[in-house]
Amino acid sequence: MHQRTIRKPVSFEGVGLHSGKRVRIVVSPASPDNGIVFRVGDVAIPAGPESVVDWHYATTVGKNGSRVQTVEHLMAAAAGLGIDNLDVQVDGAEIPAGDGSARPFVALLMGAGRAEQAARRRTITIPYPLRVGTDHRWLSIVPSSTARITYTLDNDHPAIGTQTLVYVPNERIFAEEFAPARTYGFLKDVGQMRKNGLARGGSLDNAVVVGKRGPINGLRYQDEFVRHKVLDLIGDLALLGRPVVGHVTAHNAGHDLNYQLVVAIQRAVGLERRPVGAALRVARGEPVRTEAFLPSPGLAVT
């Protein structure tokens, strides 16, 4: 397989989910081995683990004081469509929310067309089992000849309950069954989130809002919640810059654990671009734990 980029620049604008501000991006072709690079003014921010500066409710990359928030849905769209190299100019500090899913970005990139490049695409092969998290929230990845994600979301809200899904990378399945899954939040949390500077652009147009009795604005899939969790994981794993060949198993994970797994994989395959200690300091003291795989008690896979 060869690397891919897009054929022509395309633009997209809208409201940032967390900032609430109007933002615009221009996505352009990039050269082989460029990866995905976000640009804020003259500052280039590579979409890599070393650029991650925050992961609370969204993945944020930054450099030299410039930041781009909520990159995961655009990253997931690129990964799902097999696009390796992009230049993303950001007029603002956040990627537009669109409808809260990756579907608008899939449409954007498909509309730009895809161009195969001369350089070959390199994959990441997992050398040994890795695990991050606790007994209740965790991610693991084990060596495998194919890529696969098995995700279990277990929530005590009656509208969610226990949802389990398996995803094997496939462009059509990604575009039709995972990209449209929207981010979600609970109505009871909105006030506190906005006090903390989050969800200021959130609305019924760009998120599934869950009230006491269930989703206020309906669902696209009965298990849309776990589908969106898989979507976020795809986008965060894309920070590694190469497709990962291994079996990921997730239980109630989020952006924080996604990032910890990314750093663990980076360390395991020797892809660090700076000392491990520096990468872990970015993680605000949250340790990355790698260990032999042990089954987690209570995991139900159906």
Number of C-alpha atoms within 10 A of each C-alpha: 12 14 21 27 27 25 17 15 18 17 15 16 16 18 21 26 27 23 22 19 16 18 19 20 22 16 23 19 21 21 16 19 18 15 24 25 18 24 22 19 11 8 16 17 23 21 23 21 24 24 17 23 20 20 19 12 17 20 23 22 26 23 17 8 6 16 22 22 24 24 22 25 32 24 26 30 30 26 23 25 19 21 21 27 23 25 24 24 20 23 17 20 21 26 29 31 30 21 22 25 26 31 23 20 21 22 12 18 24 15 14 19 13 17 15 16 18 12 13 13 17 14 13 16 20 20 13 17 20 22 25 25 23 13 12 13 16 19 22 27 24 18 16 16 10 12 16 18 20 19 24 23 22 18 12 8 14 10 16 18 12 17 19 17 16 16 20 13 18 11 14 11 13 22 17 11 18 27 25 22 28 28 25 20 19 16 15 12 11 16 12 11 15 15 10 11 11 19 22 19 20 25 15 13 14 19 24 27 22 20 15 12 9 17 18 14 14 12 15 13 14 12 18 21 23 23 26 23 25 27 28 29 25 26 25 30 24 26 27 21 23 19 21 21 18 22 21 24 19 27 22 18 22 22 21 18 25 25 23 23 26 21 26 21 26 18 15 17 13 9 13 16 12 9 10 15 9 10 18 16 12 16 20 10 8 13 12 17 14 20 12 11 14 10 9 14 8 8 13 13 13 9
